[in-house]
């Protein structure tokens, strides 16, 4: 870990109100030790449009957690902070942020926004790493090669 990264982590943990060292509004921060990956995600036009409608300079954060009816579940939230292992994807000014661990489970997928009679939501579609999923699309099991 570089000394700059160590100082930033220390300041973030002990002085969270220091705006000069905080990561805000999903601005891209150059971190020397950022993990690299070739994984990407696509953002649908409907998703980009919805993010732009509801966010005020925030990003849509996607995480994958254990749980749900199929083993893993997708979580969506608006966030204004970036972490060291985050990867930012952008379309039409809308930003989607995914941490490296979650990206390993959804790389190659498309983030979409769908409106239906009973609900409207962000969804992960065409996940090449998912074997099966639940009927509502909120959870999935991982493809074992």
C-alpha positions as CSV (number, residue, x, y, z in Angstrom):
1,X,0.0,0.0,0.0
2,X,1.4,3.4,-0.9
3,X,1.9,6.0,1.7
4,X,-0.7,8.3,0.0
5,X,-3.3,5.5,0.2
6,X,-2.5,4.9,3.8
7,X,-2.8,8.5,4.7
8,X,-6.1,8.8,2.8
9,X,-7.5,5.7,4.6
10,X,-6.4,7.1,8.0
11,X,-7.9,10.5,7.3
12,X,-11.2,8.9,6.0
13,X,-11.5,6.7,9.2
14,X,-10.6,9.3,11.8
15,X,-11.6,12.6,10.1
16,X,-14.7,11.8,8.0
17,X,-15.7,15.4,7.7
18,X,-12.5,16.5,6.0
19,X,-13.8,17.3,2.6
20,X,-10.4,17.6,0.9
21,X,-9.7,13.9,1.5
22,X,-13.2,12.5,1.2
23,X,-14.4,10.9,-2.0
24,X,-17.6,12.7,-3.1
25,X,-20.0,13.0,-6.0
26,X,-18.5,9.9,-7.7
27,X,-15.6,12.0,-9.0
28,X,-12.9,9.8,-10.4
29,X,-10.0,9.5,-7.9
30,X,-6.7,8.3,-9.1
31,X,-5.5,5.7,-6.5
32,X,-2.2,4.2,-7.2
33,X,-3.0,0.7,-5.8
34,X,-6.4,0.3,-7.5
35,X,-7.0,-3.3,-8.5
36,X,-7.2,-3.8,-12.2
37,X,-9.8,-5.9,-14.1
38,X,-10.9,-6.3,-17.6
39,X,-14.5,-6.9,-16.5
40,X,-17.1,-4.4,-17.7
41,X,-20.8,-3.9,-17.5
42,X,-23.2,-2.3,-20.0
43,X,-25.8,0.4,-19.0
44,X,-29.1,0.4,-20.9
45,X,-30.6,3.7,-22.2
46,X,-33.5,3.3,-19.8
47,X,-31.1,2.8,-16.8
48,X,-29.0,5.9,-17.7
49,X,-32.2,7.9,-18.1
50,X,-33.6,6.8,-14.7
51,X,-30.3,7.5,-12.9
52,X,-30.2,11.0,-14.4
53,X,-33.8,11.6,-13.2
54,X,-33.3,10.5,-9.6
55,X,-29.7,11.3,-8.7
56,X,-28.3,14.6,-7.7
57,X,-24.7,14.0,-8.6
58,X,-24.8,10.5,-7.1
59,X,-23.9,7.2,-8.7
60,X,-25.9,4.0,-8.8
61,X,-24.0,1.5,-6.7
62,X,-24.4,-2.2,-7.4
63,X,-23.2,-4.8,-5.0
64,X,-23.6,-8.6,-4.9
65,X,-24.2,-10.1,-1.5
66,X,-24.9,-13.7,-0.3
67,X,-28.5,-14.4,0.3
68,X,-31.7,-14.3,-1.7
69,X,-33.6,-17.4,-2.9
70,X,-30.9,-18.4,-5.4
71,X,-27.7,-17.9,-3.3
72,X,-26.6,-14.4,-4.3
73,X,-28.6,-11.2,-4.5
74,X,-28.1,-7.8,-6.3
75,X,-28.3,-4.7,-4.2
76,X,-28.9,-1.2,-5.8
77,X,-28.4,2.1,-4.0
78,X,-27.5,5.7,-4.8
79,X,-24.1,6.6,-3.4
80,X,-21.8,9.7,-3.5
81,X,-18.6,8.0,-2.3
82,X,-16.0,5.9,-4.1
83,X,-13.9,3.2,-2.5
84,X,-10.4,2.1,-3.5
85,X,-11.7,-1.0,-5.3
86,X,-14.6,0.7,-7.1
87,X,-15.0,0.7,-10.9
88,X,-17.0,3.4,-12.5
89,X,-19.0,2.9,-15.7
90,X,-20.7,5.8,-17.5
91,X,-23.4,6.4,-20.1
92,X,-25.1,9.7,-21.0
93,X,-23.7,11.3,-17.8
94,X,-25.1,8.5,-15.6
95,X,-22.6,6.7,-13.5
96,X,-22.7,3.1,-12.2
97,X,-20.2,2.0,-9.5
98,X,-19.3,-1.6,-8.8
99,X,-16.7,-2.8,-6.3
100,X,-14.2,-5.3,-7.6
101,X,-15.6,-8.3,-5.8
102,X,-19.2,-7.7,-7.0
103,X,-17.8,-7.0,-10.5
104,X,-16.4,-10.6,-10.6
105,X,-20.1,-11.8,-10.3
106,X,-21.7,-9.5,-12.8
107,X,-19.0,-8.7,-15.3
108,X,-20.4,-8.8,-18.8
109,X,-24.0,-8.1,-17.6
110,X,-26.3,-5.2,-18.5
111,X,-27.8,-2.9,-15.9
112,X,-31.4,-2.1,-17.0
113,X,-34.4,-0.2,-15.6
114,X,-37.8,-1.7,-16.2
115,X,-41.3,-0.4,-15.5
116,X,-44.1,-2.9,-14.9
117,X,-47.6,-2.6,-13.6
118,X,-46.7,-3.8,-10.1
119,X,-43.1,-2.4,-9.8
120,X,-40.3,-0.4,-11.3
121,X,-36.7,-1.3,-10.6
122,X,-33.1,-1.6,-11.7
123,X,-32.2,-5.0,-12.8
124,X,-29.2,-7.0,-13.9
125,X,-29.9,-8.7,-17.2
126,X,-27.9,-11.1,-19.3
127,X,-25.5,-12.0,-16.6
128,X,-23.1,-14.5,-18.2
129,X,-21.9,-15.6,-14.8
130,X,-25.3,-16.6,-13.5
131,X,-26.5,-20.2,-13.8
132,X,-30.1,-19.7,-12.6
133,X,-32.1,-16.9,-11.0
134,X,-35.3,-16.3,-9.1
135,X,-38.4,-15.3,-11.0
136,X,-38.2,-11.6,-9.8
137,X,-34.6,-11.3,-11.0
138,X,-33.3,-10.1,-7.6
139,X,-31.1,-13.2,-6.9
140,X,-29.0,-15.7,-8.8
141,X,-26.7,-18.7,-8.5
142,X,-23.2,-18.7,-9.9
143,X,-22.3,-20.7,-12.9
144,X,-19.7,-23.3,-11.9
145,X,-17.2,-24.0,-14.7
